[in-house]
């Protein structure tokens, strides 16, 4: 990519020279020489300015609350400390998603917001609209983002979060088990149910999910049968022109009838931790894992003795228009920080081509920055390419709930667990989602 870019620059330079020959050659040569000298001078000045700013940057300690654990972020921290030894980073971590959101709620209520922190689909709107995030629109980091990564954390024409990556996901599956049972990656919902039945009959758990996220499995039909034709659905629910029953209703019922009642999703998923989520699949106890690139990396660390395959969450037809995924959580700067310049420097550093590759190595997602290629796992290369080419959309519900994201996410988790345990029915689940939205809007 870089070679092509510089090749285009060279071609443009040569073309400019040839065009200039049609006029006064001596005048053109003199002008080009002057411009070249000025360009070099400006480059030297810019380099000197950068070094001066670097030298003049006040030493400080930035507090940083991370969405990613320190062992994953450490290569970036080490590189930053080497280049900017006078700016220390006090690293803090809270595990996503529920623990992180709870931690941020505590910090905002006590006025102890870190200098740099993450905002996510679940809380971005409330964090931005309540004034906790500084405007970072003018930073070098933001200027490098592709439009969708920039727009995701934009409000009122200003950008409040730097999200250099996007995750895409679906189902990872155990190829050995599939081959043993004569199964292939399903392309439709009915084929998916056939796979689930075959795995269950074999004594293998069909699907492994975490206790807060097993509801993901209803998304395939909803995304590709309904949402693909009404991408504004959630905004319509927020505005009151539609309800959760209008869009979600039939697909929650389908999920319950097709996956929960037959036992393809077991009640014990309510208590499955993140570690069990990975190990159940890696040890071959589960045939499929609903997740994304970050989950794949965790599974691969456990060295499964089988080849892993992937397919997007299917709808009732074969056409995949929307996949499970989202622009990743974004790094934000506190509006109250005393170290705005140093915090921006930290974000700009991460946006560098070489450093953002370390960031992508950390999570395995698709890089959403102009001119930077993504080194995604080959298992996900096809779906990542479809996203990069703009041929598919990505979706998770909590990214579409405006300032009500945290509250509705908590209701979704609680309601889906009750539904799995058969403590409520589908109509009650949907009504409680609608009631929760009304409660949040009335606050």
C-alpha positions as CSV (number, residue, x, y, z in Angstrom):
1,X,0.0,0.0,0.0
2,X,2.8,2.4,0.9
3,X,4.8,1.5,-2.2
4,X,1.7,2.2,-4.3
5,X,1.1,5.5,-2.6
6,X,4.7,6.7,-3.1
7,X,4.5,5.5,-6.7
8,X,1.5,7.6,-7.3
9,X,3.2,10.6,-5.8
10,X,6.2,10.0,-8.1
11,X,3.9,9.7,-11.1
12,X,2.1,12.9,-10.2
13,X,5.5,14.7,-9.9
14,X,6.7,13.4,-13.3
15,X,3.4,14.4,-14.9
16,X,3.6,17.9,-13.4
17,X,7.1,18.2,-14.9
18,X,6.0,17.1,-18.4
19,X,3.0,19.5,-18.3
20,X,5.3,22.3,-17.3
21,X,7.5,21.7,-20.4
22,X,4.7,23.0,-22.6
23,X,5.4,26.5,-21.3
24,X,8.6,28.5,-20.6
25,X,11.0,25.7,-19.6
26,X,13.5,27.9,-17.8
27,X,10.7,29.5,-15.8
28,X,9.1,26.2,-14.9
29,X,12.5,24.7,-13.8
30,X,13.1,27.7,-11.6
31,X,9.7,27.5,-10.1
32,X,10.0,23.8,-9.4
33,X,13.4,24.4,-7.8
34,X,11.9,27.1,-5.6
35,X,9.0,24.9,-4.6
36,X,11.2,22.0,-3.9
37,X,13.4,24.1,-1.6
38,X,10.4,25.5,0.2
39,X,9.0,22.0,0.6
40,X,12.3,20.8,2.2
41,X,12.5,23.9,4.4
42,X,8.9,23.4,5.6
43,X,9.6,19.7,6.3
44,X,12.7,20.7,8.3
45,X,10.7,23.3,10.2
46,X,7.9,20.8,10.9
47,X,10.5,18.3,12.2
48,X,12.0,20.9,14.3
49,X,8.6,22.0,15.6
50,X,7.8,18.4,16.5
51,X,11.1,18.0,18.4
52,X,10.6,21.3,20.1
53,X,7.0,20.4,21.2
54,X,8.3,17.0,22.3
55,X,11.0,18.7,24.4
56,X,8.6,21.3,25.8
57,X,5.9,18.8,26.7
58,X,5.4,19.1,30.5
59,X,6.2,15.8,32.4
60,X,3.1,14.3,33.9
61,X,1.3,11.0,34.8
62,X,-1.7,10.2,32.7
63,X,-4.4,8.1,34.3
64,X,-5.8,5.6,31.8
65,X,-8.7,3.2,32.3
66,X,-8.5,0.5,29.6
67,X,-11.0,-1.8,28.0
68,X,-8.1,-4.2,27.3
69,X,-6.0,-5.9,30.0
70,X,-2.4,-4.7,30.6
71,X,-0.7,-7.7,29.1
72,X,-2.3,-7.0,25.8
73,X,-1.7,-3.2,25.9
74,X,1.9,-3.5,27.2
75,X,3.7,-3.4,23.8
76,X,2.0,0.0,23.1
77,X,2.8,1.3,26.6
78,X,6.4,0.2,26.2
79,X,6.8,1.9,22.9
80,X,5.2,5.1,24.2
81,X,7.4,5.2,27.3
82,X,10.5,4.7,25.2
83,X,9.6,7.7,23.0
84,X,8.1,9.9,25.7
85,X,9.9,9.0,29.0
86,X,8.6,12.1,30.8
87,X,5.0,11.1,30.3
88,X,4.0,8.2,32.5
89,X,0.8,6.2,32.1
90,X,-0.9,5.0,35.2
91,X,-2.7,1.9,33.8
92,X,-6.1,0.7,35.2
93,X,-8.3,-2.0,33.8
94,X,-11.9,-3.1,34.1
95,X,-13.2,-6.1,32.2
96,X,-15.8,-5.5,29.5
97,X,-18.6,-5.2,29.3
98,X,-20.6,-5.0,32.5
99,X,-17.7,-4.5,34.9
100,X,-16.3,-1.7,32.7
101,X,-19.6,0.1,32.5
102,X,-20.1,-0.2,36.2
103,X,-16.6,1.2,36.8
104,X,-17.3,4.2,34.6
105,X,-20.6,4.9,36.3
106,X,-18.8,5.0,39.7
107,X,-16.0,7.2,38.4
108,X,-18.5,9.7,36.8
109,X,-20.6,9.9,40.0
110,X,-17.5,10.5,42.1
111,X,-15.9,13.0,39.7
112,X,-12.8,10.8,39.4
113,X,-12.8,10.3,35.6
114,X,-9.3,9.3,34.3
115,X,-7.5,11.5,31.8
116,X,-7.9,8.8,29.1
117,X,-10.6,6.1,29.0
118,X,-12.8,4.1,26.7
119,X,-16.3,4.7,25.6
120,X,-18.4,1.9,24.1
121,X,-21.6,1.3,22.2
122,X,-23.4,0.9,25.5
123,X,-22.5,4.2,27.1
124,X,-21.1,6.5,24.3
125,X,-24.2,8.7,24.0
126,X,-24.6,9.3,27.7
127,X,-20.9,10.0,28.2
128,X,-20.8,12.4,25.3
129,X,-24.1,14.2,26.0
130,X,-23.3,14.5,29.7
131,X,-20.1,16.4,28.9
132,X,-17.6,13.9,30.2
133,X,-15.6,13.6,26.9
134,X,-13.4,16.3,25.3
135,X,-13.8,17.3,21.7
136,X,-10.9,15.6,19.8
137,X,-12.0,16.5,16.3
138,X,-8.8,18.4,15.5
139,X,-6.4,15.7,16.5
140,X,-4.2,13.9,14.0
141,X,-5.6,10.6,15.3
142,X,-9.2,11.4,14.2
143,X,-8.1,12.8,10.9
144,X,-6.8,9.4,9.9
145,X,-10.0,7.5,10.5
146,X,-12.3,6.2,7.8
147,X,-15.7,7.8,7.9
148,X,-17.7,5.1,9.6
149,X,-15.1,4.8,12.4
150,X,-15.1,8.6,12.8
151,X,-18.9,9.0,12.6
152,X,-19.6,6.3,15.2
153,X,-18.3,8.6,18.0
154,X,-19.5,11.9,16.5
155,X,-22.1,14.2,18.0
156,X,-23.2,17.6,16.7
157,X,-20.4,17.7,14.2
158,X,-17.7,17.0,16.8
159,X,-15.8,13.7,17.4
160,X,-15.3,12.5,21.0
161,X,-13.7,9.1,20.5
162,X,-10.8,7.5,18.6
163,X,-11.7,4.0,17.5
164,X,-9.1,2.7,15.1
165,X,-10.6,-0.8,14.7
166,X,-13.9,-2.5,13.8
167,X,-14.8,-6.1,14.9
168,X,-16.8,-8.5,12.8
169,X,-18.0,-11.9,14.0
170,X,-20.4,-14.8,13.8
171,X,-19.9,-18.5,14.5
172,X,-16.6,-20.3,14.8
173,X,-16.9,-24.0,14.5
174,X,-14.9,-27.2,15.1
175,X,-14.0,-28.5,11.7
176,X,-13.1,-32.0,13.0
177,X,-16.5,-32.5,14.6
178,X,-18.3,-31.1,11.5
179,X,-16.3,-33.5,9.2
180,X,-17.0,-36.5,11.5
181,X,-20.7,-35.8,11.4
182,X,-20.8,-35.0,7.7
183,X,-21.8,-31.4,8.4
184,X,-20.9,-28.2,6.4
185,X,-21.0,-24.6,7.4
186,X,-24.7,-23.6,7.3
187,X,-25.8,-20.8,5.0
188,X,-29.4,-20.5,6.2
189,X,-31.3,-20.7,9.5
190,X,-32.8,-24.1,8.7
191,X,-29.4,-25.5,7.9
192,X,-28.1,-24.0,11.2
193,X,-30.8,-25.8,13.1
194,X,-29.9,-29.1,11.4
195,X,-26.3,-28.6,12.5
196,X,-27.5,-27.9,16.1
197,X,-29.6,-31.1,16.1
198,X,-26.7,-33.2,14.8
199,X,-24.3,-31.8,17.4
200,X,-26.8,-32.4,20.2
201,X,-27.5,-36.0,19.1
202,X,-23.7,-36.6,19.1
203,X,-23.5,-35.5,22.7
204,X,-21.7,-32.2,21.9
205,X,-22.9,-28.9,23.1
206,X,-24.1,-27.1,20.0
207,X,-23.4,-23.5,20.9
208,X,-21.2,-22.0,23.7
209,X,-21.9,-18.4,24.8
210,X,-21.3,-16.3,27.9
211,X,-23.9,-15.7,30.6
212,X,-24.5,-12.1,29.5
213,X,-24.4,-12.6,25.7
214,X,-26.1,-15.9,24.8
215,X,-29.0,-13.8,23.2
216,X,-26.6,-13.1,20.3
217,X,-28.0,-16.2,18.5
218,X,-31.3,-14.5,17.6
219,X,-29.5,-11.8,15.6
220,X,-29.0,-13.8,12.4
221,X,-32.6,-13.8,11.2
222,X,-33.3,-10.4,12.7
223,X,-30.4,-8.7,11.0
224,X,-30.8,-10.3,7.6
225,X,-34.6,-10.7,7.3
226,X,-35.7,-7.5,9.0
227,X,-32.9,-5.0,9.8
228,X,-31.4,-5.1,6.4
229,X,-34.6,-3.5,5.1
230,X,-35.0,-1.0,7.9
231,X,-31.6,0.1,9.2
232,X,-33.3,3.0,11.1
233,X,-35.4,0.6,13.2
234,X,-33.8,1.3,16.6
235,X,-34.1,5.1,16.1
236,X,-37.7,4.6,15.3
237,X,-38.1,2.7,18.5
238,X,-36.4,5.5,20.4
239,X,-38.6,8.1,18.6
240,X,-41.8,6.1,19.5
241,X,-42.9,5.4,15.9
242,X,-42.1,1.7,16.3
243,X,-41.8,-0.7,19.3
244,X,-39.6,-3.6,20.3
245,X,-42.5,-5.8,19.4
246,X,-42.6,-4.6,15.8
247,X,-39.0,-5.7,15.0
248,X,-37.6,-7.8,17.7
249,X,-40.9,-9.6,18.7
250,X,-41.1,-12.3,16.0
251,X,-37.3,-13.0,16.1
252,X,-37.2,-13.4,19.9
253,X,-40.1,-15.9,19.6
254,X,-38.2,-17.7,16.8
255,X,-35.0,-17.9,18.9
256,X,-37.0,-19.2,21.8
257,X,-38.9,-21.8,19.8
258,X,-36.0,-22.9,17.6
259,X,-33.0,-22.9,20.0
260,X,-34.1,-22.7,23.6
261,X,-37.0,-25.2,23.7
262,X,-35.1,-27.9,21.8
263,X,-32.2,-27.5,24.3
264,X,-29.6,-26.3,21.7
265,X,-28.9,-23.4,24.2
266,X,-28.7,-24.9,27.7
267,X,-29.9,-23.2,30.9
268,X,-26.4,-23.5,32.3
269,X,-25.2,-20.8,29.9
270,X,-26.5,-18.3,32.4
271,X,-23.5,-18.9,34.6
272,X,-20.8,-19.4,31.9
273,X,-17.8,-17.2,32.5
274,X,-15.5,-15.8,29.9
275,X,-12.8,-18.4,30.6
276,X,-15.3,-21.3,30.4
277,X,-16.6,-19.7,27.2
278,X,-13.2,-20.1,25.6
279,X,-12.2,-23.5,27.1
280,X,-15.4,-25.3,26.3
281,X,-14.8,-24.6,22.6
282,X,-11.0,-25.1,22.7
283,X,-11.3,-28.5,24.3
284,X,-14.0,-29.7,21.8
285,X,-16.9,-29.8,24.2
286,X,-18.8,-27.3,22.1
287,X,-19.2,-27.4,18.3
288,X,-19.8,-23.7,17.8
289,X,-18.8,-20.5,19.5
290,X,-20.6,-17.2,18.9
291,X,-18.0,-14.5,18.9
292,X,-15.5,-12.3,17.1
293,X,-11.8,-11.9,16.3
294,X,-10.8,-11.1,19.9
295,X,-12.5,-14.4,21.1
296,X,-10.7,-16.3,18.3
297,X,-7.4,-15.1,19.6
298,X,-8.2,-16.2,23.1
299,X,-9.3,-19.7,21.9
300,X,-6.1,-20.0,19.8
301,X,-4.0,-19.3,22.9
302,X,-5.4,-22.5,24.4
303,X,-4.0,-24.5,21.5
304,X,-7.1,-26.4,20.3
305,X,-6.1,-29.6,18.5
306,X,-8.6,-29.0,15.6
307,X,-9.0,-26.6,12.7
308,X,-11.4,-23.7,13.2
309,X,-13.9,-22.6,10.6
310,X,-16.2,-19.6,10.5
311,X,-19.6,-18.5,9.1
312,X,-21.7,-15.4,9.6
313,X,-24.9,-15.6,11.6
314,X,-27.5,-16.7,9.0
315,X,-30.9,-15.4,8.2
316,X,-33.7,-17.6,6.7
317,X,-32.3,-16.9,3.2
318,X,-28.7,-17.2,1.9
319,X,-28.1,-13.5,1.4
320,X,-25.9,-12.0,4.1
321,X,-26.4,-8.3,4.3
322,X,-25.7,-7.5,7.9
323,X,-23.2,-9.3,10.2
324,X,-22.6,-9.4,13.9
325,X,-20.1,-6.6,14.6
326,X,-19.5,-3.0,15.4
327,X,-16.9,-0.2,15.3
328,X,-14.8,-1.0,18.3
329,X,-14.9,0.9,21.6
330,X,-13.1,4.3,21.4
331,X,-10.4,6.0,23.4
332,X,-11.7,9.3,24.8
333,X,-10.2,12.2,26.8
334,X,-11.7,13.6,29.9
335,X,-13.2,17.1,29.4
336,X,-11.8,17.9,32.9
337,X,-8.2,16.7,32.3
338,X,-5.3,18.9,33.2
339,X,-3.2,17.2,30.6
340,X,-5.2,17.7,27.3
341,X,-2.1,18.1,25.2
342,X,-0.3,15.0,26.6
343,X,-3.5,13.0,26.3
344,X,-3.9,14.0,22.6
345,X,-0.3,13.1,22.1
346,X,-1.0,9.6,23.5
347,X,-3.9,9.1,21.0
348,X,-1.9,10.5,18.1
349,X,0.9,8.1,19.0
350,X,-1.4,5.1,18.8
351,X,-2.7,6.4,15.4
352,X,0.8,6.1,13.8
353,X,1.0,3.4,11.1
354,X,3.5,1.3,13.1
355,X,1.8,1.6,16.5
356,X,-1.8,1.0,15.2
357,X,-0.5,-2.4,13.9
358,X,0.4,-3.2,17.5
359,X,-3.2,-2.2,18.4
360,X,-4.6,-4.4,15.8
361,X,-2.3,-7.3,16.9
362,X,-3.9,-6.8,20.4
363,X,-7.5,-7.4,19.3
364,X,-7.3,-8.9,15.8
365,X,-10.0,-6.6,14.4
366,X,-10.2,-4.7,11.1
367,X,-8.2,-1.4,11.0
368,X,-10.5,1.5,10.1
369,X,-7.8,4.0,9.2
370,X,-7.1,5.4,5.7
371,X,-4.3,3.8,3.9
372,X,-3.6,1.1,6.6
373,X,-4.1,-2.5,5.7
374,X,-5.5,-5.0,8.3
375,X,-3.6,-8.2,9.1
376,X,-6.7,-10.1,10.2
377,X,-6.7,-13.9,10.9
378,X,-7.2,-15.8,7.6
379,X,-10.3,-17.4,9.1
380,X,-12.0,-13.9,9.1
381,X,-10.4,-12.6,5.9
382,X,-13.4,-13.0,3.7
383,X,-16.0,-11.3,6.0
384,X,-13.5,-8.6,6.9
385,X,-13.0,-7.9,3.2
386,X,-16.7,-7.6,2.6
387,X,-16.9,-5.0,5.4
388,X,-13.9,-3.1,4.1
389,X,-15.4,-3.0,0.6
390,X,-18.7,-1.7,2.0
391,X,-20.7,-4.7,0.9
392,X,-22.1,-5.6,4.4
393,X,-23.2,-3.6,7.4
394,X,-22.3,-4.5,11.0
395,X,-24.7,-4.5,14.0
396,X,-25.1,-4.9,17.7
397,X,-28.2,-3.6,19.3
398,X,-26.7,-1.6,22.1
399,X,-24.8,0.6,19.6
400,X,-28.2,2.0,18.5
401,X,-29.8,3.0,21.8
402,X,-28.6,6.5,22.2
403,X,-28.3,7.6,25.8
404,X,-30.4,4.6,26.9
405,X,-27.7,2.1,26.0
406,X,-26.5,1.1,29.5
407,X,-30.0,0.7,30.9
408,X,-31.4,-1.2,28.0
409,X,-28.4,-3.4,27.9
410,X,-28.8,-4.3,31.5
411,X,-32.5,-5.1,30.9
412,X,-31.6,-7.2,27.9
413,X,-29.2,-9.3,29.9
414,X,-31.6,-9.8,32.8
415,X,-34.6,-10.5,30.6
416,X,-32.8,-13.0,28.4
417,X,-31.6,-14.9,31.4
418,X,-35.1,-15.1,32.8
419,X,-36.3,-16.3,29.4
420,X,-33.7,-19.0,29.2
421,X,-34.6,-20.2,32.7
422,X,-38.3,-20.1,31.5
423,X,-39.2,-17.7,34.3
424,X,-40.9,-15.4,31.7
425,X,-42.3,-15.8,28.2
426,X,-41.3,-13.9,25.0
427,X,-44.2,-11.4,25.3
428,X,-43.1,-10.5,28.8
429,X,-39.4,-10.1,27.7
430,X,-40.4,-7.7,24.9
431,X,-42.8,-5.7,27.1
432,X,-40.1,-5.3,29.8
433,X,-37.7,-4.0,27.2
434,X,-40.4,-1.4,26.1
435,X,-41.2,-0.6,29.8
436,X,-37.5,-0.1,30.5
437,X,-37.2,2.4,27.6
438,X,-40.1,4.4,28.8
439,X,-38.7,4.4,32.4
440,X,-35.3,5.7,31.1
441,X,-37.0,8.3,28.9
442,X,-39.1,9.5,31.8
443,X,-36.0,10.0,34.1
